[in-house]
């Protein structure tokens, strides 16, 4: 059973730069174990063993574009031909960023058209 796994840039160091890899397994748990056999270290970046084998807080996993947190988490069943996408959660902004003055559009200075 072949399952395509799309790998985000930050985790490609574990897949020798590959954007997508193939894996096997009847569940996400089995798939991640299979990936670990060929891409050592990747499972630890996805699964938090201290929380009872749950996805790490800032890792999102999608099965055929469906968030697995709304399915069965890492126990979600897989079938041949499925596509799994791993995405790190992204936060934006900076504590040091200064707010724009009211009425000033991005990239424009006050008083210019």
The first five atom37 places (N, CA, C, CB, O) and aatype in JSON, in Angstrom:
{
  "aatype": [20, 20, 20, 20, 20, 20, 20, 20, 20, 20, 20, 20, 20, 20, 20, 20, 20, 20, 20, 20, 20, 20, 20, 20, 20, 20, 20, 20, 20, 20, 20, 20, 20, 20, 20, 20, 20, 20, 20, 20, 20, 20, 20, 20, 20, 20, 20, 20, 20, 20, 20, 20, 20, 20, 20, 20, 20, 20, 20, 20, 20, 20, 20, 20, 20, 20, 20, 20, 20, 20, 20, 20, 20, 20, 20, 20, 20, 20, 20, 20, 20, 20, 20, 20, 20, 20, 20, 20, 20, 20, 20, 20, 20, 20, 20, 20, 20, 20, 20, 20, 20, 20, 20, 20, 20, 20, 20, 20, 20, 20, 20, 20, 20],
  "atom_mask": [
    [1, 1, 1, 1, 1],
    [1, 1, 1, 1, 1],
    [1, 1, 1, 1, 1],
    [1, 1, 1, 1, 1],
    [1, 1, 1, 1, 1],
    [1, 1, 1, 1, 1],
    [1, 1, 1, 1, 1],
    [1, 1, 1, 1, 1],
    [1, 1, 1, 1, 1],
    [1, 1, 1, 1, 1],
    [1, 1, 1, 1, 1],
    [1, 1, 1, 1, 1],
    [1, 1, 1, 1, 1],
    [1, 1, 1, 1, 1],
    [1, 1, 1, 1, 1],
    [1, 1, 1, 1, 1],
    [1, 1, 1, 1, 1],
    [1, 1, 1, 1, 1],
    [1, 1, 1, 1, 1],
    [1, 1, 1, 1, 1],
    [1, 1, 1, 1, 1],
    [1, 1, 1, 1, 1],
    [1, 1, 1, 1, 1],
    [1, 1, 1, 1, 1],
    [1, 1, 1, 1, 1],
    [1, 1, 1, 1, 1],
    [1, 1, 1, 1, 1],
    [1, 1, 1, 1, 1],
    [1, 1, 1, 1, 1],
    [1, 1, 1, 1, 1],
    [1, 1, 1, 1, 1],
    [1, 1, 1, 1, 1],
    [1, 1, 1, 1, 1],
    [1, 1, 1, 1, 1],
    [1, 1, 1, 1, 1],
    [1, 1, 1, 1, 1],
    [1, 1, 1, 1, 1],
    [1, 1, 1, 1, 1],
    [1, 1, 1, 1, 1],
    [1, 1, 1, 1, 1],
    [1, 1, 1, 1, 1],
    [1, 1, 1, 1, 1],
    [1, 1, 1, 1, 1],
    [1, 1, 1, 1, 1],
    [1, 1, 1, 1, 1],
    [1, 1, 1, 1, 1],
    [1, 1, 1, 1, 1],
    [1, 1, 1, 1, 1],
    [1, 1, 1, 1, 1],
    [1, 1, 1, 1, 1],
    [1, 1, 1, 1, 1],
    [1, 1, 1, 1, 1],
    [1, 1, 1, 1, 1],
    [1, 1, 1, 1, 1],
    [1, 1, 1, 1, 1],
    [1, 1, 1, 1, 1],
    [1, 1, 1, 1, 1],
    [1, 1, 1, 1, 1],
    [1, 1, 1, 1, 1],
    [1, 1, 1, 1, 1],
    [1, 1, 1, 1, 1],
    [1, 1, 1, 1, 1],
    [1, 1, 1, 1, 1],
    [1, 1, 1, 1, 1],
    [1, 1, 1, 1, 1],
    [1, 1, 1, 1, 1],
    [1, 1, 1, 1, 1],
    [1, 1, 1, 1, 1],
    [1, 1, 1, 1, 1],
    [1, 1, 1, 1, 1],
    [1, 1, 1, 1, 1],
    [1, 1, 1, 1, 1],
    [1, 1, 1, 1, 1],
    [1, 1, 1, 1, 1],
    [1, 1, 1, 1, 1],
    [1, 1, 1, 1, 1],
    [1, 1, 1, 1, 1],
    [1, 1, 1, 1, 1],
    [1, 1, 1, 1, 1],
    [1, 1, 1, 1, 1],
    [1, 1, 1, 1, 1],
    [1, 1, 1, 1, 1],
    [1, 1, 1, 1, 1],
    [1, 1, 1, 1, 1],
    [1, 1, 1, 1, 1],
    [1, 1, 1, 1, 1],
    [1, 1, 1, 1, 1],
    [1, 1, 1, 1, 1],
    [1, 1, 1, 1, 1],
    [1, 1, 1, 1, 1],
    [1, 1, 1, 1, 1],
    [1, 1, 1, 1, 1],
    [1, 1, 1, 1, 1],
    [1, 1, 1, 1, 1],
    [1, 1, 1, 1, 1],
    [1, 1, 1, 1, 1],
    [1, 1, 1, 1, 1],
    [1, 1, 1, 1, 1],
    [1, 1, 1, 1, 1],
    [1, 1, 1, 1, 1],
    [1, 1, 1, 1, 1],
    [1, 1, 1, 1, 1],
    [1, 1, 1, 1, 1],
    [1, 1, 1, 1, 1],
    [1, 1, 1, 1, 1],
    [1, 1, 1, 1, 1],
    [1, 1, 1, 1, 1],
    [1, 1, 1, 1, 1],
    [1, 1, 1, 1, 1],
    [1, 1, 1, 1, 1],
    [1, 1, 1, 1, 1],
    [1, 1, 1, 1, 1],
    [1, 1, 1, 1, 1]
  ],
  "atom_positions": [
    [[0.85, -1.17, 0.0], [0.0, 0.0, 0.0], [0.9, 1.23, 0.0], [-0.97, 0.0, 1.22], [1.68, 1.44, 0.93]],
    [[0.79, 2.05, -1.04], [1.62, 3.24, -1.17], [0.83, 4.49, -0.79], [2.16, 3.37, -2.61], [-0.29, 4.71, -1.26]],
    [[1.44, 5.29, 0.06], [0.84, 6.55, 0.5], [1.86, 7.65, 0.25], [0.41, 6.49, 2.03], [3.01, 7.54, 0.67]],
    [[1.45, 8.71, -0.43], [2.34, 9.83, -0.67], [2.31, 10.75, 0.55], [1.93, 10.6, -1.96], [1.24, 11.1, 1.05]],
    [[3.49, 11.13, 1.01], [3.61, 12.03, 2.15], [4.35, 13.28, 1.67], [4.36, 11.35, 3.36], [5.51, 13.2, 1.26]],
    [[3.68, 14.42, 1.74], [4.3, 15.7, 1.36], [5.02, 16.27, 2.56], [3.25, 16.71, 0.81], [4.45, 16.39, 3.65]],
    [[6.26, 16.61, 2.36], [7.15, 17.04, 3.44], [7.4, 18.55, 3.36], [8.49, 16.27, 3.38], [7.77, 19.06, 2.3]],
    [[7.2, 19.27, 4.48], [7.48, 20.72, 4.46], [8.99, 20.98, 4.44], [6.84, 21.4, 5.68], [9.78, 20.12, 4.83]],
    [[9.36, 22.14, 3.99], [10.77, 22.5, 3.85], [11.55, 22.24, 5.13], [10.9, 23.95, 3.46], [12.67, 21.73, 5.08]],
    [[10.99, 22.59, 6.26], [11.72, 22.48, 7.52], [12.06, 21.03, 7.9], [10.91, 23.11, 8.63], [12.98, 20.8, 8.69]],
    [[11.33, 20.07, 7.35], [11.59, 18.66, 7.66], [12.34, 17.93, 6.55], [10.29, 17.95, 7.94], [12.63, 16.74, 6.68]],
    [[12.65, 18.61, 5.48], [13.32, 17.95, 4.35], [14.75, 17.53, 4.66], [13.32, 18.85, 3.16], [15.34, 16.75, 3.92]],
    [[15.3, 18.05, 5.74], [16.63, 17.59, 6.15], [16.6, 16.1, 6.49], [17.14, 18.41, 7.35], [17.64, 15.44, 6.42]],
    [[15.45, 15.58, 6.86], [15.31, 14.16, 7.2], [15.04, 13.31, 5.96], [14.19, 13.98, 8.2], [15.2, 12.09, 6.01]],
    [[14.63, 13.93, 4.86], [14.29, 13.18, 3.64], [15.26, 13.49, 2.51], [12.86, 13.51, 3.21], [14.92, 13.32, 1.34]],
    [[16.44, 13.92, 2.85], [17.46, 14.26, 1.85], [16.95, 15.26, 0.82], [17.95, 13.0, 1.14], [17.27, 15.17, -0.36]],
    [[16.15, 16.21, 1.29], [15.67, 17.28, 0.43], [14.43, 16.95, -0.39], [16.74, 17.68, -0.47], [13.94, 17.79, -1.14]],
    [[13.93, 15.74, -0.27], [12.76, 15.34, -1.06], [11.49, 16.06, -0.58], [12.55, 13.83, -0.98], [11.24, 16.16, 0.62]],
    [[10.71, 16.56, -1.52], [9.46, 17.26, -1.21], [8.35, 16.28, -0.87], [9.03, 18.13, -2.39], [7.42, 16.62, -0.13]],
    [[8.44, 15.07, -1.39], [7.44, 14.03, -1.12], [8.13, 12.69, -1.06], [6.31, 14.03, -2.2], [9.08, 12.43, -1.81]],
    [[7.65, 11.84, -0.17], [8.17, 10.49, -0.04], [6.98, 9.53, 0.0], [9.07, 10.34, 1.23], [5.84, 9.94, 0.22]],
    [[7.27, 8.25, -0.2], [6.21, 7.25, -0.09], [6.4, 6.48, 1.19], [6.22, 6.31, -1.3], [7.51, 6.28, 1.67]],
    [[5.27, 6.06, 1.75], [5.3, 5.25, 2.95], [4.16, 4.26, 2.92], [5.22, 6.13, 4.21], [3.32, 4.27, 2.02]],
    [[4.15, 3.39, 3.93], [3.08, 2.4, 4.04], [2.57, 2.36, 5.47], [3.57, 0.99, 3.6], [3.26, 2.78, 6.4]],
    [[1.37, 1.87, 5.63], [0.77, 1.71, 6.95], [-0.73, 1.76, 6.87], [1.29, 2.78, 7.91], [-1.3, 2.39, 5.97]],
    [[-1.37, 1.1, 7.81], [-2.84, 1.1, 7.86], [-3.38, 2.3, 8.62], [-3.34, -0.18, 8.51], [-4.56, 2.64, 8.48]],
    [[-2.53, 2.94, 9.43], [-2.9, 4.13, 10.19], [-1.75, 5.14, 10.09], [-3.21, 3.78, 11.68], [-0.66, 4.81, 9.62]],
    [[-2.0, 6.36, 10.53], [-0.92, 7.35, 10.56], [0.21, 6.9, 11.49], [-1.45, 8.71, 11.01], [1.38, 7.14, 11.19]],
    [[-0.13, 6.27, 12.59], [0.89, 5.77, 13.51], [1.84, 4.82, 12.78], [0.24, 5.05, 14.72], [3.06, 4.94, 12.9]],
    [[1.28, 3.89, 12.03], [2.1, 2.94, 11.27], [2.88, 3.63, 10.16], [1.22, 1.83, 10.68], [4.03, 3.28, 9.89]],
    [[2.26, 4.61, 9.52], [2.94, 5.36, 8.46], [4.15, 6.09, 9.03], [1.97, 6.36, 7.8], [5.23, 6.04, 8.44]],
    [[3.98, 6.77, 10.17], [5.11, 7.5, 10.76], [6.22, 6.55, 11.21], [4.62, 8.34, 11.95], [7.4, 6.89, 11.11]],
    [[5.85, 5.37, 11.7], [6.86, 4.36, 12.07], [7.62, 3.9, 10.83], [6.19, 3.15, 12.79], [8.83, 3.73, 10.87]],
    [[6.88, 3.69, 9.73], [7.52, 3.29, 8.48], [8.47, 4.38, 7.97], [6.45, 2.99, 7.41], [9.58, 4.07, 7.54]],
    [[8.04, 5.63, 8.02], [8.91, 6.73, 7.58], [10.18, 6.79, 8.41], [8.16, 8.06, 7.67], [11.26, 7.06, 7.9]],
    [[10.04, 6.53, 9.7], [11.2, 6.58, 10.61], [12.27, 5.56, 10.2], [10.75, 6.31, 12.05], [13.46, 5.82, 10.39]],
    [[11.87, 4.42, 9.64], [12.85, 3.39, 9.26], [13.75, 3.87, 8.12], [12.13, 2.1, 8.85], [14.89, 3.43, 8.01]],
    [[13.24, 4.76, 7.27], [14.02, 5.27, 6.14], [14.49, 6.7, 6.32], [13.22, 5.16, 4.9], [15.41, 7.14, 5.64]],
    [[13.85, 7.44, 7.22], [14.15, 8.86, 7.42], [14.28, 9.11, 8.93], [13.04, 9.78, 6.77], [13.42, 9.75, 9.54]],
    [[15.35, 8.61, 9.49], [15.57, 8.66, 10.94], [15.45, 10.08, 11.48], [16.95, 8.1, 11.28], [16.04, 11.02, 10.95]],
    [[14.66, 10.23, 12.56], [14.5, 11.5, 13.23], [13.21, 12.21, 12.89], [15.63, 12.38, 12.91], [12.81, 13.12, 13.62]],
    [[12.54, 11.82, 11.81], [11.34, 12.55, 11.39], [10.17, 12.31, 12.35], [10.94, 12.13, 9.99], [9.39, 13.23, 12.6]],
    [[10.05, 11.1, 12.88], [8.92, 10.79, 13.77], [8.94, 11.67, 15.01], [8.96, 9.31, 14.17], [7.89, 12.14, 15.46]],
    [[10.11, 11.9, 15.56], [10.23, 12.73, 16.78], [9.79, 14.17, 16.53], [11.67, 12.71, 17.29], [9.39, 14.87, 17.46]],
    [[9.86, 14.61, 15.28], [9.41, 15.96, 14.94], [7.9, 16.04, 14.77], [10.1, 16.43, 13.66], [7.33, 17.13, 14.75]],
    [[7.26, 14.89, 14.63], [5.82, 14.86, 14.41], [5.02, 14.44, 15.63], [5.51, 13.92, 13.28], [3.94, 14.96, 15.89]],
    [[5.57, 13.49, 16.39], [4.86, 12.86, 17.5], [5.49, 13.24, 18.83], [4.84, 11.33, 17.34], [6.72, 13.24, 18.96]],
    [[4.66, 13.55, 19.8], [5.11, 13.86, 21.16], [4.85, 12.64, 22.03], [4.38, 15.13, 21.74], [3.72, 12.41, 22.47]],
    [[5.9, 11.85, 22.27], [5.78, 10.63, 23.07], [5.4, 10.92, 24.52], [7.07, 9.84, 23.03], [4.81, 10.06, 25.19]],
    [[5.73, 12.09, 25.01], [5.43, 12.42, 26.41], [3.95, 12.68, 26.63], [6.24, 13.64, 26.85], [3.48, 12.7, 27.77]],
    [[3.21, 12.87, 25.55], [1.76, 13.15, 25.64], [0.95, 11.95, 25.15], [1.4, 14.4, 24.82], [-0.18, 12.12, 24.69]],
    [[1.51, 10.75, 25.26], [0.77, 9.56, 24.86], [0.67, 9.4, 23.36], [-0.59, 9.59, 25.44], [-0.39, 9.06, 22.84]],
    [[1.76, 9.63, 22.67], [1.8, 9.47, 21.22], [0.75, 10.33, 20.5], [1.59, 8.02, 20.85], [-0.08, 9.82, 19.75]],
    [[0.8, 11.62, 20.74], [-0.08, 12.56, 20.06], [0.75, 13.4, 19.1], [-0.84, 13.47, 21.08], [1.96, 13.51, 19.24]],
    [[0.07, 13.99, 18.12], [0.76, 14.92, 17.24], [1.3, 16.08, 18.07], [-0.18, 15.44, 16.12], [0.66, 16.52, 19.03]],
    [[2.46, 16.55, 17.7], [3.0, 17.73, 18.37], [2.05, 18.9, 18.16], [4.43, 18.07, 17.84], [1.34, 18.98, 17.16]],
    [[2.06, 19.78, 19.12], [1.11, 20.9, 19.13], [1.17, 21.77, 17.88], [1.36, 21.76, 20.34], [0.14, 22.23, 17.39]],
    [[2.36, 21.99, 17.36], [2.52, 22.91, 16.24], [2.76, 22.18, 14.92], [3.65, 23.85, 16.51], [3.41, 22.71, 14.01]],
    [[2.23, 20.97, 14.81], [2.3, 20.21, 13.57], [0.88, 19.9, 13.12], [3.14, 18.9, 13.74], [0.09, 19.37, 13.89]],
    [[0.58, 20.23, 11.89], [-0.72, 19.91, 11.31], [-0.53, 18.82, 10.27], [-1.4, 21.17, 10.69], [0.39, 18.89, 9.45]],
    [[-1.41, 17.83, 10.31], [-1.34, 16.73, 9.34], [-2.7, 16.62, 8.67], [-0.94, 15.38, 10.03], [-3.74, 16.62, 9.32]],
    [[-2.66, 16.52, 7.36], [-3.89, 16.43, 6.56], [-3.89, 15.13, 5.77], [-4.02, 17.65, 5.61], [-2.9, 14.77, 5.15]],
    [[-5.01, 14.45, 5.81], [-5.21, 13.25, 5.0], [-6.18, 13.64, 3.89], [-5.77, 12.04, 5.85], [-7.35, 13.93, 4.14]],
    [[-5.68, 13.64, 2.66], [-6.51, 14.05, 1.51], [-7.21, 15.38, 1.78], [-7.57, 12.95, 1.19], [-8.41, 15.53, 1.54]],
    [[-6.45, 16.35, 2.29], [-6.92, 17.71, 2.58], [-7.85, 17.82, 3.78], [-7.62, 18.26, 1.38], [-8.47, 18.86, 3.98]],
    [[-7.96, 16.79, 4.58], [-8.81, 16.8, 5.79], [-7.9, 16.76, 7.02], [-9.83, 15.59, 5.8], [-7.06, 15.87, 7.14]],
    [[-8.06, 17.71, 7.93], [-7.25, 17.79, 9.14], [-7.5, 16.54, 9.99], [-7.57, 19.08, 9.96], [-8.64, 16.27, 10.38]],
    [[-6.43, 15.77, 10.28], [-6.61, 14.52, 11.01], [-7.05, 14.73, 12.46], [-5.33, 13.72, 10.98], [-7.52, 13.79, 13.1]],
    [[-6.89, 15.94, 12.98], [-7.38, 16.21, 14.34], [-8.9, 16.12, 14.4], [-6.91, 17.59, 14.81], [-9.47, 15.91, 15.48]],
    [[-9.56, 16.28, 13.25], [-11.01, 16.16, 13.2], [-11.44, 14.77, 12.75], [-11.59, 17.21, 12.26], [-12.63, 14.49, 12.6]],
    [[-10.47, 13.9, 12.53], [-10.75, 12.51, 12.21], [-10.4, 11.7, 13.46], [-9.92, 12.01, 10.94], [-10.99, 11.91, 14.52]],
    [[-9.45, 10.77, 13.34], [-9.05, 9.96, 14.5], [-7.61, 10.23, 14.91], [-9.22, 8.49, 14.19], [-6.95, 9.35, 15.48]],
    [[-7.1, 11.45, 14.65], [-5.73, 11.78, 15.03], [-4.74, 10.84, 14.39], [-5.58, 11.75, 16.55], [-4.87, 10.49, 13.22]],
    [[-3.74, 10.41, 15.16], [-2.73, 9.53, 14.59], [-3.25, 8.1, 14.39], [-1.51, 9.5, 15.48], [-2.55, 7.27, 13.81]],
    [[-4.45, 7.82, 14.86], [-5.07, 6.51, 14.62], [-5.95, 6.52, 13.38], [-5.89, 6.09, 15.83], [-6.64, 5.54, 13.11]],
    [[-5.92, 7.61, 12.63], [-6.7, 7.71, 11.4], [-6.29, 6.61, 10.43], [-6.51, 9.11, 10.75], [-5.1, 6.4, 10.18]],
    [[-7.27, 5.92, 9.88], [-7.04, 4.83, 8.93], [-6.61, 5.38, 7.58], [-8.3, 3.96, 8.77], [-7.06, 6.45, 7.16]],
    [[-5.74, 4.65, 6.91], [-5.23, 5.01, 5.6], [-5.57, 3.93, 4.59], [-3.71, 5.24, 5.66], [-5.73, 2.76, 4.94]],
    [[-5.68, 4.32, 3.34], [-5.88, 3.36, 2.26], [-4.89, 3.65, 1.14], [-7.34, 3.41, 1.72], [-4.32, 4.74, 1.07]],
    [[-4.69, 2.68, 0.29], [-3.77, 2.8, -0.83], [-4.11, 4.02, -1.68], [-3.79, 1.53, -1.69], [-5.28, 4.23, -2.03]],
    [[-3.11, 4.83, -2.0], [-3.31, 6.0, -2.83], [-3.61, 7.27, -2.06], [-4.4, 5.75, -3.77], [-3.73, 8.34, -2.66]],
    [[-3.74, 7.18, -0.73], [-3.98, 8.38, 0.07], [-2.81, 9.34, -0.03], [-4.23, 8.01, 1.54], [-1.69, 8.95, -0.36]],
    [[-3.09, 10.59, 0.26], [-2.08, 11.63, 0.28], [-2.08, 12.27, 1.67], [-2.33, 12.69, -0.83], [-3.11, 12.73, 2.15]],
    [[-0.91, 12.29, 2.31], [-0.75, 12.89, 3.63], [0.14, 14.12, 3.47], [-0.15, 11.87, 4.66], [1.22, 14.04, 2.89]],
    [[-0.31, 15.23, 4.01], [0.46, 16.47, 3.97], [0.8, 16.88, 5.38], [-0.33, 17.61, 3.24], [-0.07, 16.95, 6.25]],
    [[2.07, 17.15, 5.62], [2.55, 17.6, 6.93], [2.85, 19.09, 6.81], [3.82, 16.79, 7.4], [3.61, 19.51, 5.94]],
    [[2.25, 19.88, 7.68], [2.47, 21.32, 7.68], [2.78, 21.81, 9.09], [1.25, 22.07, 7.1], [2.01, 21.55, 10.01]],
    [[3.89, 22.51, 9.26], [4.12, 23.11, 10.57], [3.18, 24.3, 10.74], [5.6, 23.56, 10.73], [2.92, 25.04, 9.8]],
    [[2.68, 24.47, 11.94], [1.84, 25.63, 12.22], [2.72, 26.87, 12.13], [1.14, 25.53, 13.63], [3.88, 26.84, 12.55]],
    [[2.17, 27.94, 11.6], [2.95, 29.16, 11.4], [2.3, 30.3, 12.16], [3.08, 29.5, 9.89], [1.08, 30.5, 12.08]],
    [[3.12, 31.04, 12.89], [2.64, 32.23, 13.58], [3.3, 33.43, 12.91], [2.97, 32.19, 15.12], [4.42, 33.33, 12.4]],
    [[2.62, 34.53, 12.89], [3.17, 35.69, 12.21], [3.41, 36.85, 13.14], [2.26, 36.12, 11.09], [3.02, 36.84, 14.31]],
    [[4.04, 37.83, 12.59], [4.27, 39.06, 13.35], [5.49, 39.0, 14.23], [3.08, 39.37, 14.19], [6.17, 37.97, 14.33]],
    [[5.74, 40.1, 14.86], [6.89, 40.22, 15.74], [6.52, 41.15, 16.88], [8.13, 40.74, 14.97], [5.83, 42.15, 16.69]],
    [[6.98, 40.83, 18.05], [6.72, 41.68, 19.2], [7.38, 43.05, 19.01], [7.24, 41.02, 20.49], [6.94, 44.05, 19.59]],
    [[8.43, 43.09, 18.18], [9.15, 44.34, 17.95], [8.52, 45.18, 16.84], [10.59, 44.05, 17.61], [8.89, 46.35, 16.66]],
    [[7.59, 44.6, 16.11], [6.97, 45.33, 15.0], [6.15, 46.5, 15.54], [6.08, 44.39, 14.15], [5.45, 46.37, 16.55]],
    [[6.25, 47.63, 14.86], [5.49, 48.81, 15.27], [4.19, 48.87, 14.48], [6.33, 50.1, 15.07], [4.2, 48.64, 13.27]],
    [[3.09, 49.17, 15.13], [1.83, 49.28, 14.4], [1.85, 50.47, 13.46], [0.65, 49.4, 15.37], [2.49, 51.49, 13.73]],
    [[1.13, 50.34, 12.33], [1.01, 51.43, 11.38], [0.07, 52.5, 11.92], [0.51, 50.92, 10.03], [-0.91, 52.17, 12.59]],
    [[0.36, 53.75, 11.65], [-0.58, 54.8, 12.03], [-1.91, 54.59, 11.32], [0.0, 56.21, 11.7], [-1.94, 54.07, 10.2]],
    [[-2.99, 54.97, 11.95], [-4.32, 54.81, 11.37], [-4.41, 55.5, 10.02], [-5.39, 55.36, 12.32], [-3.94, 56.63, 9.87]],
    [[-4.99, 54.82, 9.04], [-5.2, 55.41, 7.72], [-4.01, 55.3, 6.78], [-5.55, 56.82, 7.87], [-4.07, 55.81, 5.67]],
    [[-2.92, 54.63, 7.21], [-1.75, 54.49, 6.34], [-1.75, 53.08, 5.77], [-0.43, 54.79, 7.12], [-1.7, 52.1, 6.51]],
    [[-1.8, 52.98, 4.46], [-1.79, 51.68, 3.78], [-0.38, 51.12, 3.78], [-2.32, 51.81, 2.34], [0.6, 51.85, 3.9]],
    [[-0.29, 49.82, 3.66], [1.01, 49.16, 3.6], [1.82, 49.7, 2.43], [0.86, 47.64, 3.5], [1.29, 49.83, 1.32]],
    [[3.08, 49.99, 2.65], [3.97, 50.45, 1.59], [3.85, 51.92, 1.24], [3.72, 49.65, 0.39], [4.54, 52.39, 0.33]],
    [[2.99, 52.65, 1.93], [2.82, 54.09, 1.65], [3.08, 54.88, 2.91], [1.4, 54.39, 1.09], [2.77, 54.44, 4.02]],
    [[3.64, 56.03, 2.72], [3.87, 56.92, 3.86], [2.7, 57.9, 3.98], [5.21, 57.67, 3.71], [2.02, 58.21, 3.0]],
    [[2.51, 58.36, 5.18], [1.45, 59.37, 5.4], [1.76, 60.6, 4.55], [1.35, 59.77, 6.93], [2.9, 61.05, 4.46]],
    [[0.72, 61.15, 3.93], [0.88, 62.36, 3.14], [1.25, 62.13, 1.69], [1.89, 63.22, 3.77], [1.4, 63.09, 0.93]],
    [[1.43, 60.84, 1.27], [1.73, 60.57, -0.12], [0.56, 59.84, -0.76], [3.03, 59.75, -0.26], [-0.21, 59.16, -0.07]],
    [[0.44, 59.97, -2.05], [-0.68, 59.33, -2.76], [-0.28, 58.03, -3.37], [-1.24, 60.23, -3.82], [-1.1, 57.36, -3.99]]
  ]
}
